[in-house]
Amino acid sequence: EHRLSDAQFGIALGVRLGENLPCCTGACQHRHPDGSVCGAVLDPKGQHARSCLVGGWLVRRHDAGCAALTAWCEEVGCAVHREMVLPHAAATRPEARMDLIIHAPGVAEPIRVDFTVVSALSQDALGRGSARRAGVAAATAENDKRARYPGLRMVPFAVEDHGRFGEDALA
């Protein structure tokens, strides 16, 4: 059962309505792996706090989502490798990696999963109609992942930051 406290509900509603958030002031305190601070100025709408590449809400949700999916796969008997560099792409794109490589019993080929958390409130998603149609942000993210890895069999596992799964993730 999922419940929000009154404070959490107020923040969630404020985000959806585009209101300023009282907690988003000052400089970002997320730390890089080397210990240095991000330091970006926080905007009152909370966009940087949600999307900071050093450790914003989306990054934390991404890591938590990968961990949850890994745990579920291991519970059903799969072996899972995380953050695996794709050998065929390493020479041209050193950042090319899959979040999860899943070896399922009885399945010959490993299942490659690129997990992403996206916001239906991003400018890109809103421009594509996410305010009028459910699932637009997840569908856009799935298409972007497929374009990033042309010719590679993989599952673009997209989850919108308010909980909606993309069609590939559901399948």
SENUMAR-127218 format. One line per 4 residues: number of its first residue (from 1); their letters; for each residue x, z, y of N, C-alpha, C. Coordinates in steps of 0.1 Angstrom, whole numbers, padded with zeros to 4 digits. Each point is the difference from the previous one (the first is absolute). Layout:
<rs>
NUM) A) X/Z/Y/X/Z/Y/X/Z/Y  ...
</rs>
This chain:
<rs>
1) EHRL) 0008/0000/-0012/-0008/0000/0012/0009/0000/0012  -0003/-0008/0010/0008/-0002/0012/-0008/0006/0012  0007/0009/0007/-0006/0007/0011/0010/0000/0012  -0005/-0001/0012/0008/0001/0012/-0004/0013/0007
5) SDAQ) 0010/0007/0005/-0003/0011/0009/-0006/-0006/0013  -0006/0009/0008/-0005/-0005/0013/0011/-0006/0009  0012/0006/0000/0011/-0006/0007/0004/-0014/-0005  0001/-0001/-0013/0003/-0013/-0006/-0010/-0010/0003
9) FGIA) -0013/0004/-0001/-0011/-0010/0003/0001/-0004/0015  0003/0009/0009/0001/-0003/0014/0011/-0010/0003  0011/0002/-0007/0012/-0009/0002/-0004/-0014/-0006  -0005/0000/-0012/-0004/-0013/-0007/-0010/-0008/0009
13) LGVR) -0010/0007/0005/-0010/-0006/0008/0006/-0005/0013  0009/0008/0006/0007/-0005/0012/0009/-0012/-0002  0006/-0001/-0011/0008/-0012/-0004/-0009/-0012/-0001  -0011/0002/-0007/-0009/-0012/-0001/-0006/-0004/0013
17) LGEN) -0002/0009/0009/-0006/-0003/0013/0010/-0004/0011  0013/0000/-0004/0011/-0004/0009/0002/0010/0011  -0003/0013/-0003/0002/0010/0010/0015/0005/0000  0004/0006/0011/0013/0007/0000/0000/0012/-0009
21) LPCC) 0011/0002/-0007/0002/0011/-0009/0008/0011/0007  -0004/0012/0000/0007/0011/0007/0014/0003/-0006  0002/-0004/-0013/0013/0004/-0007/0010/-0011/0002  -0003/-0011/0007/0010/-0011/0001/0006/0000/0014
25) TGAC) 0009/0009/0002/0007/0001/0013/0015/0002/-0003  0009/-0004/0009/0014/0003/-0001/0007/-0012/-0008  0010/0004/-0007/0008/-0010/-0007/-0001/0002/-0015  0001/-0011/-0007/-0002/0000/-0015/0012/0008/-0006
29) QHRH) -0003/0009/-0009/0010/0008/-0006/0003/-0004/-0015  -0005/-0011/-0004/0004/-0005/-0014/0015/-0002/0000  0005/0003/-0012/0015/-0001/-0001/0004/-0012/-0010  0010/-0007/0005/0005/-0011/-0009/0008/0007/-0011
33) PDGS) 0003/-0008/-0011/0008/0006/-0011/0013/0006/0005  0006/-0005/0011/0013/0006/0004/-0002/0012/0009  -0013/0005/0002/-0002/0012/0007/-0004/-0002/0015  0002/-0012/0005/-0003/-0003/0014/-0015/-0001/0002
37) VCGA) -0004/0004/0012/-0015/0000/0003/-0004/-0013/0005  -0012/-0005/-0003/-0006/-0012/0005/0000/0000/0015  -0006/0010/0006/0000/0001/0014/-0009/-0008/0009  -0008/-0009/-0007/-0009/-0009/0008/-0011/0009/0007
41) VLDP) -0004/-0005/0011/-0010/0007/0008/-0014/-0001/-0008  -0006/0011/-0002/-0013/0000/-0007/-0011/-0005/0009  -0008/-0009/-0004/-0011/-0005/0008/-0013/0009/-0003  -0008/0001/0010/-0012/0009/-0001/-0010/-0004/-0011
45) KGQH) 0000/-0012/-0004/-0009/-0005/-0011/0005/0003/-0014  0012/0004/-0001/0006/0003/-0013/0005/-0012/-0008  0001/-0012/0006/0005/-0011/-0007/0014/0001/-0005  0009/0006/0008/0014/0001/-0005/0000/0011/-0011
49) ARSC) -0007/0011/0002/0000/0010/-0011/-0005/-0005/-0013  -0009/-0009/0000/-0005/-0006/-0012/0009/-0010/-0006  0007/-0008/0008/0007/-0011/-0005/0015/0001/0001  0006/0011/0005/0014/0002/0001/0007/-0004/-0013
53) LVGG) 0010/-0009/0001/0006/-0005/-0013/0010/0011/-0005  0002/0010/0007/0009/0011/-0005/-0008/0010/-0008  -0012/0002/0003/-0008/0010/-0008/-0014/0003/0005  -0006/-0011/0005/-0014/0002/0005/-0010/0002/-0011
57) WLVR) -0012/0002/0004/-0011/0003/-0009/-0001/-0011/-0011  0002/-0013/0005/-0001/-0011/-0010/0012/0001/-0010  0012/0003/0005/0011/0001/-0009/-0002/0012/-0010  -0005/0011/0005/-0002/0011/-0009/-0012/-0003/-0010
61) RHDA) -0010/-0007/0004/-0011/-0004/-0009/0006/-0010/-0010  0008/-0009/0004/0006/-0010/-0009/0008/0008/-0011  0008/0009/0004/0008/0007/-0010/-0009/0009/-0009  -0010/0006/0006/-0009/0008/-0008/-0008/-0009/-0010
65) GCAA) -0004/-0012/0005/-0007/-0009/-0008/0008/-0005/-0012  0013/-0003/0003/0009/-0005/-0011/0002/0012/-0010  0001/0012/0005/0002/0011/-0010/-0013/0002/-0008  -0012/-0001/0006/-0012/0002/-0008/-0002/-0011/-0010
69) LTAW) 0003/-0012/0004/-0001/-0012/-0010/0010/0002/-0011  0012/0004/0003/0010/0003/-0010/-0004/0010/-0010  -0006/0011/0006/-0004/0011/-0009/-0011/-0004/-0009  -0010/-0008/0005/-0011/-0005/-0008/0005/-0009/-0011
73) CEEV) 0009/-0009/0004/0006/-0010/-0010/0007/0008/-0011  0008/0010/0003/0007/0008/-0010/-0009/0008/-0009  -0011/0004/0006/-0010/0008/-0008/-0006/-0009/-0011  -0001/-0013/0003/-0006/-0009/-0010/0010/-0007/-0009
77) GCAV) 0013/0005/0001/0011/-0004/-0009/0009/-0011/0005  -0001/-0003/0012/0009/-0011/0006/0013/0006/0005  0011/-0008/0000/0012/0004/0006/0000/-0007/0013  0004/0007/0011/0000/-0005/0013/0013/0002/0007
81) HREM) 0005/-0011/0006/0012/0000/0009/-0004/-0002/0014  0005/0008/0009/-0004/-0001/0014/0011/-0006/0009  -0004/-0007/0010/0009/-0006/0010/0011/-0009/-0006  -0005/-0009/-0008/0010/-0009/-0007/0002/-0013/0008
85) VLPH) 0013/-0003/0002/0004/-0012/0007/-0002/-0012/-0009  -0006/-0010/0006/-0002/-0012/-0008/0012/-0008/-0001  0006/-0002/-0012/0013/-0006/-0001/0001/-0015/0005  -0011/-0008/-0003/0001/-0014/0005/-0001/-0001/0015
89) AAAT) -0005/0010/0007/-0001/-0001/0014/0011/0008/0008  0008/0007/-0007/0010/0009/0006/0010/-0007/0009  0004/-0012/-0005/0010/-0008/0008/-0006/-0005/0014  -0012/-0004/0000/-0006/-0005/0012/-0007/0010/0008
93) RPEA) -0006/0010/-0006/-0008/0010/0007/0003/0014/-0007  0010/0007/0005/0004/0013/-0006/-0011/0010/0000  -0010/-0001/0009/-0011/0009/0000/-0011/-0002/-0010  0001/-0012/-0007/-0010/-0003/-0009/0000/0009/-0012
97) RMDL) -0011/0008/-0001/-0001/0010/-0012/-0014/0002/-0002  -0003/0005/-0012/-0013/0004/-0004/-0001/0015/0000  -0011/0005/0004/-0002/0015/0000/0000/0005/-0014  -0007/-0007/-0009/-0001/0005/-0014/0002/-0012/-0009
101) IIHA) 0007/0003/-0011/0001/-0010/-0011/-0005/0009/-0012  -0012/-0005/-0005/-0007/0008/-0011/0002/-0007/-0013  0004/0007/-0010/0001/-0005/-0014/-0011/0007/-0008  -0010/-0008/-0003/-0012/0005/-0007/0002/-0002/-0015
105) PGVA) -0004/0009/-0008/0000/-0002/-0014/-0008/-0012/-0004  0005/-0009/-0008/-0007/-0012/-0005/-0001/-0011/0010  0007/0001/0012/0000/-0011/0010/0014/-0005/0001  0002/-0012/-0003/0014/-0006/-0001/0007/0000/0013
109) EPIR) -0007/-0005/0011/0007/-0001/0013/-0003/0012/0008  0010/0005/0007/-0002/0011/0009/-0010/-0003/0011  -0007/0010/0005/-0010/-0002/0011/0008/0004/0013  0001/-0009/0009/0007/0003/0013/-0011/0003/0010
113) VDFT) 0002/0011/0006/-0010/0005/0010/0007/0003/0014  -0006/-0007/0010/0005/0003/0014/-0011/0007/0007  0001/0012/0002/-0010/0009/0006/0001/0000/0015  -0012/0000/0006/0000/0000/0015/-0012/0008/0005
117) VVSA) 0001/0007/0011/-0011/0006/0006/-0001/-0007/0014  -0012/-0004/0003/-0003/-0007/0012/-0011/0006/0008  -0001/-0003/0013/-0010/0006/0008/-0010/-0011/0004  -0013/0004/-0002/-0011/-0009/0004/-0001/0000/0015
121) LSQD) 0007/0009/0007/0000/0001/0015/0012/-0007/0006  0008/-0006/-0008/0012/-0007/0006/-0005/-0012/0008  0007/-0005/0010/-0004/-0011/0008/-0002/-0013/-0009  0009/-0002/-0010/-0001/-0011/-0009/-0013/0000/-0007
125) ALGR) -0003/0012/-0006/-0013/0001/-0008/-0012/-0001/0008  0000/0006/0012/-0011/-0001/0009/-0002/-0015/0004  0011/-0007/0003/-0001/-0014/0004/-0006/-0008/-0011  0002/0004/-0012/-0005/-0008/-0012/-0014/0005/-0004
129) GSAR) -0006/0009/0007/-0014/0004/-0002/-0002/0013/-0008  0010/0009/-0001/-0002/0012/-0008/-0011/0009/0005  -0003/-0001/0013/-0011/0008/0005/-0014/-0005/-0005  -0001/-0012/-0004/-0012/-0006/-0005/-0001/-0001/-0015
133) RAGV) 0011/-0001/-0007/0000/-0003/-0014/0010/0010/-0007  -0005/0007/-0010/0008/0009/-0008/0011/-0007/-0008  0012/0006/-0001/0010/-0005/-0008/0009/-0011/0006  -0002/-0003/0013/0008/-0011/0006/0015/0004/0001
137) AAAT) 0003/0013/0003/0014/0004/0002/0007/-0001/-0014  -0007/0005/-0011/0006/-0001/-0013/0002/-0014/-0005  -0010/-0009/0003/0002/-0014/-0004/0011/-0006/0007  0001/0002/0013/0011/-0005/0008/0014/0004/-0006
141) AEND) 0001/0013/-0003/0012/0006/-0005/0004/-0006/-0014  -0010/-0002/-0008/0002/-0007/-0013/0005/-0014/0001  -0005/-0007/0010/0004/-0014/0002/0014/0000/0006  0003/0009/0008/0014/0001/0006/0010/0003/-0011
145) KRAR) -0003/0009/-0009/0009/0004/-0011/0002/-0012/-0009  -0011/-0008/-0003/0002/-0012/-0009/0009/-0010/0007  -0001/-0002/0013/0008/-0009/0008/0014/0004/0000  0003/0013/0000/0013/0006/0001/0008/-0003/-0013
149) YPGL) -0007/-0001/-0012/0006/-0002/-0013/-0006/-0012/-0006  0002/-0012/0005/-0006/-0012/-0006/0005/-0002/-0014  -0009/-0004/-0009/0004/-0003/-0014/0003/0012/-0009  -0001/0012/0006/0003/0012/-0008/-0014/0006/-0004
153) RMVP) -0001/0003/-0013/-0012/0007/-0005/0001/0015/0004  -0009/0004/0008/0000/0014/0005/-0014/0003/0004  -0003/0014/0001/-0012/0005/0005/0002/0005/0014  -0006/-0006/0010/0000/0006/0013/-0010/0011/0001
157) FAVE) 0004/0012/-0001/-0009/0012/-0001/-0002/0006/0014  -0011/-0005/0007/-0003/0003/0014/-0011/0011/0000  0003/0010/0009/-0010/0011/0002/-0001/0001/0015  -0013/0000/0005/-0002/0002/0014/0001/0015/0003
161) DHGR) 0005/0004/0012/0003/0014/0003/-0012/0009/0000  -0012/-0006/-0001/-0012/0009/-0002/-0005/0000/-0014  0008/-0006/-0009/-0003/0001/-0015/-0004/-0012/-0007  -0004/-0011/0007/-0005/-0012/-0008/0011/-0007/-0007
165) FGED) -0002/-0003/-0013/0010/-0007/-0007/-0002/-0015/0002  0011/-0008/-0001/-0001/-0015/0000/-0005/-0005/-0013  -0004/-0012/-0001/-0006/-0006/-0012/0011/0000/-0011  0012/-0004/0003/0010/0000/-0011/0003/0014/-0005
169) ALA) 0000/0010/0009/0002/0014/-0004/-0011/0004/-0010  -0012/-0003/0004/-0012/0003/-0009/0001/-0006/-0013  0004/-0013/0000/0001/-0007/-0013/0011/0006/-0009
</rs>
